[in-house]
Amino acid sequence: MELNNDFCRQFGIRYPIFQAGMAGGPTTPELVAAVSNAGGLGTLGAAYMEPAAIRAAIADIRGRTSAPFAVNLFTVPMEDDNRRTAEVQRVLDSIRDDLGLPPAPPQAVQTPDHLERQFAEVLEAGVPVISTAFGVLSPRHMELAKTAGMKVVAMATTVEEALEAERAGYDAVVAQGSEAGGHRGTFNVDAHPMGANIGTFALVPQIADRVSIPVIAAGGIMDGRGMVAAMVLGAQAVQMGTRFLTAAESGAHPAYQAALLASTEESTVLTKAFSGRPARGIANAFVQEWNQSGVEPLPFPTQNTATRDIRNAAARQNQAGYMSLWAGQATRMLKAGQSAADIVEETVRQALEILES
């Protein structure tokens, strides 16, 4: 087993480490560039970004690194479902009251669908790698990406999803285990209302045995031990998200980072309360109040848009209890303020020490 393997050469990186494309602010241009400069693949989580903001972030990243990097987008259409909005807003209004916010206005929730323009920005910028969550690119988007010479990576939570990605023409697939923080990448949440939740080290070998494209292991991997274990099971690389949330270059709110550093392997839950799609995060006052209401969240993206003012106000007020504190299950292994380069280098060093012992 070698770390600078064929997969690394295929993606133009030194080490088989992807930084997860965490949407919502943690993946600053500084973080993305730092990971890429250290030999991994930094990823901009651009799913919620305005197209102009994506363009500016890509330019910023390019001003900081000449190494390859990725941009992550959601493939699901942003179609709102307002059939139960009044019921949901009543619950959210009680939470708004906790933060001193006014009740929600009576009009329907509206979520802009920027996917076409987001994709166009990524394509025009000639980004080396595009990664996707919640499904696969349309055939038209895939053809455009391949014509532009992009590498395309999908997230999968089951073997069948990985096979679908391979059939769609993806160059690699992220096997996202249930330990992973943030949104489950499950394609069909009607079939899996809380996401498909197979553990990383059960999922990786089963996907590796069935697909011919490279597998990237994700979920609970925080150091060189996890990297080596994943690669023994058939992965060619690892993806780490939570590990970078407390990096010096992270854009995660200070209160969010403090909650991460105070958490344990027992702190996280799967919830749809913030966005309408299942995601793993630290259980806090928002999750508890929502669960006590007994009300089903609106589907994604409507629930996500409906809760945005609460999350934004919580950030302004340093109230971690009302933020979406996405995190995986290995948070005891986090370190405060470590640079992204040090995280990459430490992970590689640990892995090499194991392989050479």
N, C-alpha and C positions, 0 to 999 in steps of 0.2 A: 504494500500500500504506500502511495506517495501523495503528498499534499499538493504539489504542483503537477496536477494530473492532466489528462486530455480535456477534461471539463474546463479547467482553468484556461488552457490554451484556446479552447473554443470561444470562451467569453472574454478573452484578453485580460485576465486577472492573474495575480500571483498566487493567491490563496483561495480555497473553496469556501469562502464566507460571504454570504449575502446579508446585508442589513435590510430588515423588512421595511416595506413601504407603508409606514403607519400614517394614515390620513389624520388630519385635524391639527397639525402643527408640530409634532415632535421631530419630524424629519426636515430640519432646516437645511438650507444649502451648505452651511458650515459642516453639519454632520455628514451629509451625503458625500461631500468632497473629501472630508477627513478619512472616511472609510475607504473610499476609492484610492486615495493617495497612499493609504497603508497597505494596499494590495488586495482588498476585498472589493465587493460591488455595493456601493452606496445606492440607495433607492429613495427617490422623492415620492412621498405619499400624496398624490395630487387629486385624489378622487373628489374632494370637496372644493377644490380651488377654481376660481374664475380663470378662463383661458388666458387673459392678460397676465394674471399672477403666475401661471405656469410658465409663460414665456419669460417673465422676469426672473423666476427662480432658476430656470435652465441656464439663462445667461450668467447668473450669479455663480452657479455651480461651475460653469465652463471657465469663469474667471479665476476659479480656485484650483482646478485640476484639469489635466489633459487625459486622465485615465477614464476608462469606460464607467458609466453609471446607468441607472435605470429610472424609469418613471412608472408608477403603479396607478392603474385606473380601475374603477368598477365597471363591469359589463352590463349591469342591469339597467333598464330604462327607469328614469325618475318619474314614475307615474303615481300621482297622489290618489289616495282613497280616503275620502272625507265622510264616509257614511256614518261613522261613529265619533266624529270629531267633538261634538258637544259633550258627550259623556267623558271622553278622555281629557278635554280641557278643564272640566270641573275638578278632576283629580289633580291636574297640573296646577290649577289655580291655587289649591291649598298649599302646594310646594312653593309657588311664586310668593305667596303671602309670607312664608318663612324667610324669604330673601328680600322682602319689601318691594316686590314687583307688582305692577298693576295686573288685573285679570287679562286673559287673552282677548283680543278683539273678536267680534262675532263672525268675521268672514272666514271662508274656507282657507285651509293651509295650502300654500302653493310652493312647489319646489322646482327651481329651474333645472332643465335637463341640458347639461353642457357637454355631454359625451362626444358629440360630433365635433364640436369646436375644440374640446380638450385633445381629442385624438389628432385633429388637424394640426394643433400646435406642436405636439410631440413629433408628428411626422415631418412637419416643416423644419423643425430644429435638428432633425437627423439624430435623435437620441439613440444610442447603441442598443439598448434593451428596453422593452416594454413588458411589464408584468400586469396580470389581471386577477381580479377576485370576483367571486360569485358566479362564474361561468366562463364561457369562451367567447372570443371575438367573433363577430359575424364573418362569413366568408369574404365579404368585400373588404372589411378592415384587415383581415389576415393577409389577403392578397396585396394590399397596399403596404403593409408592414414588411412583407417578404421582398417585395419589389424594391423597397428602400434599403434592404440589407439588414433590417433589424433582427435581433434575436427576440423571441417571444416566449414568455414563461407564464404558466398558469398555476393557480393554487388549487389543490384537490384535497378532499377529506375522505374519499373512498376510492377503491380500485376502479369502479365504473367511471367516476369523474376523471381519473387519470387517463383511462382509455379514451374517453371522449376528447380530452385535450390532445392526446396523441393523434387521433383521427383528424382533428381540426388543423393539424400542422404545427403544433407547438414544438419548440426546441428543447424544452425541459419542463418538469413539473415539480412543484413544491408539495411534498406530502405533509399536510398540516395536521399534526396530532392534537388530541383533545386538551393537552397541557398548554397549548399556545394561548397567548393573550390576544385581546381584540376580537374582531368579528370572525365567526366561523366562515370559512370560504365555501361552505356547502352550496351546491348549485340550486337544488330544489328544496326550499324550506317548507313547501306544502307537504312533501313526503317526510321531511325531517324538521318538525317545528322548532326544535332546539338545536338544530344542526346535527350532522353526523359526527359522533364523538368517539373515534377510535384512537387509542393511545399511540403516541409517536412510534414507539419501538415495536408495536404490533402492525402499524400501518406501513412503515417504510419497507420491510422485506416483502410484504404482499404486493405492493405497487411495483417494487423493483423486479419481482418475478414475472410481472405481466406486461410491462411496457419496455420498449427498446430505446426510449429517450432517457436522458439523465434524470435522476431523482435527487431532489434537494430536501433534506429533512428539516422540519420545523416543529417547535413545540417543546419547551422545557430544556432547550440546549443553551447552556450558559458559559461553557468553557471547553477546553481541549478534550476533557474526558467524554463529554457529550458528542463532540465532533468525531472522535475515534469510534465510539460505540455506533453512531449512525452510519459511518462509512463501512464498518464491519458488516452491518446489516444490509448493505447494498446501495447506500446513498453515495453520490459523487460530491456532494457539497452539503453545507448546512445554512439555514437562514435563522438569524437571531434578531428578535425585535425588542423584547423586554430588557435584554442585556444593555441595549443602547439608550434606554429611556433616562437613565441617570448619568449619561456621559456628559462631559463638559460642554459639548456642542449641541446637546439635546434642546429642543424647543418645548419640552414638557414643562408645564407650569411648576414653579417651586413647591407649591402645596401638593401637587400631584406627586412630585418626586419624593417629598417627605413621607407621603402615605405609602409609596412603594417601599421605601427604606424601613418603614415601621411594620411592614406586612410579613406574613409567613406563608408557608405552603397551604395553610388552611383558610386564607383570607379571601380567595376569589370565588366567584359564582358565575354561572351562565345566566344572562339576563337579556330580555328584549326591551326592557323598560326605557332605555335611552333612544334607541334607533328603530325598533320594530324588527330587527334581525338579531339572532342570538349572538352574543359576544361575551367573552370572559373578562371580568374586571373585579376589582376589589369591592366587596359588599360595603355600601355606605348608607347614609340616611336616605338618599333619593331612592335607592333600590328597596330599602326596607319600607318606606312609605308607599311606594308603588305597589309592592307585594301585598301590603295590608289592605289596599283598596279593593283587591279582587277583580280589577278591571283589566281586560286584555288590551295590550298596546295596539295602536294603529300599525298597519303594515309599513315596512320601509318603502320609500324614504319619508313618508308623512310624519311618523312618530319622531324621526330624527329632526325634521324641520320644526315640529311643534315644541320640542324640548330645547331648541338652540338658545332661546333667550335665557332660559334657566341656567344652562351650562356657561354661557357668556357672563352672566351676572355672578355666578359662583366664582369664576376666575377673577373677576374684578374685585370681589370681596375676600379672596383667599379662602374660600369655603370648599375644602376638598369633599365635604359630605354631599355636595350637590354636583360634583363634576363626574364625568365618565372616566373612571380610573382604570383603563384597560391594562391588564397585566396577566402574565402567565403564572404557572404554579411553582416557579423556582426562585421566588424573589428573595429568599434568604441569601442568595449568591450574588446579589447586587452590591456594587461599591459606589460610593458617592464621588462625583466629580472627576472620575477617571477619564482621560481623553479617549476618543474613539480609536486613535492609533494604538494606544496602550492596550485597549480591549482586544483589538485584532492581533497585535503582537503577542500578548499574553496567551491568548487562545491557541495560536500557532505553536508557541513555545511548549505549552503543556502537551499538545498533541504529539509533537516531535519527541518529547521526552518519553511518552508512553510507547510510541512506536519503536524507539531506539533501545528501550529497556529489555 
